[in-house]
Structure formats: C-alpha cells, structure tokens
C-alpha cells in the first residue's frame, strides 16, 4: 500500500513540476509516457500484493526501469525532478514509528479478486498497521455487499479502485 500510494503521490507532484517547467514538446511527450507508466506500475504493484506471479514481477521491474529512464531524461532538462521521489519514499517502520502505541492505520482497498477461468469480482479489504508487528490483511467481502451496506440506494463509489 505504501509503495502504491508513493507511486501515486510521486506522479502527481512530479507531473505537476514537469508540466510547469517543460519547454519542449519532446518533454511533454515524456511526461505523458511517464504518467502512463506510473499509473500502470501502481496498478501492478497493488495487484502483485494480492496475486503474485513471475510475469507480473518482470513487468513491474521493466516499468520501474522505464520510469527511471524517463525521469532521468526529464531531470536533465528540468531541475529538481527526482528529488520528490526520495522525499516520499516511506517504509512500514517509519510509519509505525509515528503511530501512537494504542493507535492503528487502516487502509481500505477495493480490488479485483481473481476467481479463476478469466473471471473476477470486486472485493474490499483492509490493511491494518499498528505501532509494532507486521501489517495485517483483513478481507471485508464482496464489493456489492459492502457497497449496498455503506452507500444509500442508487449511489456507488466514484472509482473502481478506491
């Protein structure tokens, strides 16, 4: 979850920085490719925590290398790019260190659960992080059931991935 959030935050901050300072259409094209690669990387990172596979791990590695390459190219023409990523890299231990002893961080996730034979269904889960110990995954059930219990009649979440 931290990696996924980090990728999303990195994308927002870096894309804004580059958009504000880009002078050439070549840089703007790189920014668009970088944003697309980061979105795809974020999605793969989230999926890989649910259903790891060698193929997905290889795709994640390739996208991470492509993102680094594009950031490097953009960093040569835009001062400051790349510093944002180091600022936002956070570990589980760092988050735990700032949590109160009796507190917890709970991250809710809506994800596509693979049912086999090319089928999936939307489900919810939560990652619970306390000030010590390993993060815990708690399955909350099908999205249809949770949505009907949480949202008023006729309303649904804004996005497929919450």
N, C-alpha and C positions, 0 to 999 in steps of 0.2 A: 504494500500500500504506500509506504514511504517513497519507494522508487517511482511508482506510478504518479503520485502527487508531485514529486520532484520534477519529473519529465513535463508534466502539465504546466507547473509554475515556471520552469525554465523556458518553455515555449512561449508563454505569454510575455515574460519580461524580455527575452532576447529578441523575439519578433518585433516587439514594440521599439526596442532600441535600434534595431537594424532598419526598420521602416522609417524611423525619424531621421536616420543619418545616411541612408543609401542614396547614392548619386546616379548610379548606372542601372540600366535595365537588366544587365547581367547579374548585379547584386540582388535586384528584386526577384529575379528568377530563382536564384539560390535560396532566398528567403522562403519562397513558396515551396520549393522542394524540401527544405529543412523542416518547415512546418508540417508538411505531409508525412515526412519520415518520422517526426516526433509523435504525431498522432498515432501512426501505425505502431510505433515502438511502445507507446503507452498501452495500447490495446493488447499487444502481445505480452507485455510484462504482467498485465492483470490476468490474462488467460493462462500464462505459464504457471502462476501460483495455484491455479485450480486443476490443471491437467497438463503436467509437464510432458514434453516429447523432445526427442533429439532434433527433429526437423524444426520445431519452433525455436529451440535454443540456438540452432545455427542461424535462423532468420533474425533473431534478436541480436546475435553477435554481428551479423552483416549490417543490420540497421544502425547499431551503435557505432560501427566503423564509418559508415556513410555520414552519420550525423557529425562525428568528429571531423571528418574530412571537410564537409560543408562549413562547419563552424570555423575551421582553420582558414579556409579560403576567405570567409567573410571577415574574420578577425584581422586579416592582412589589410583589408580596406576600410574597416570600421573599428576605431579604437574602443576598447572596453568589452567587446564581445568575448565571452568565455569566462570572465570574472564572475558573472552571475551564477553560472553552474556551480562553481566552488563554494559560493556563499550559501546556496540552497542544498548542498549535499548534507543529509542528516542521517544519522544511524539510529537504530532502535535504542541503543544505550543512551544516546544524547536525549532522546525524548523521555525515556524513563527517568533520567536524572532530574528533570524539571517537573515530573508529576508528584503531587502530594502522596505521602505514604498510603493514605486511605482513598486515593483517587484512581481513576482509570480513564483512558482514552478509548472511545468506542468509534470505530469507523464502519459505516454501513455500506454494503456493496450490493448492487443489482448486477447479476451476471447470467450468462447463458450456460446452463448446465447441460452437458452432453449426455444424451440418453442412449446413444448407440444407433447404428444404421443411418447415420446422417441426420438424426433428429436431435433437437434440443428444446429446452423450455427455460423461461426466465425464472430465476430464483433470487432470494435475498439471503445475505449472510452478514455476519458482523465479525470484525477483528477486535479483540479486547486486549489492550495493553495496560498492565499495571506497573507500578514503580519497580517491581522486580519479577524475575521469571520470564518465561517465553511468552510471546503473543499467543492468544488462543483464538481459534476459528469456531464460530457458532453458526450452524445452519439455521435460518429462520423460516424457511419454507418457500413454497411457490409464490411467485410474484403476484399471480392472480389472487390468491388467498390474502396475502399481506395487503395488496392494493385495495381490495374490497373492504378490509377491516380499517384501513387508515384513511382512505380518500372518500369524500362524500360521493353519492351517486352521480355518475357521469363525469367525474374528474379522474385524471390519471397523471402519473409523473411526467415532467416536461421532456425528459430524455430517456432513451433505452438503457443508458448506463448512468446510474446515479451514484 
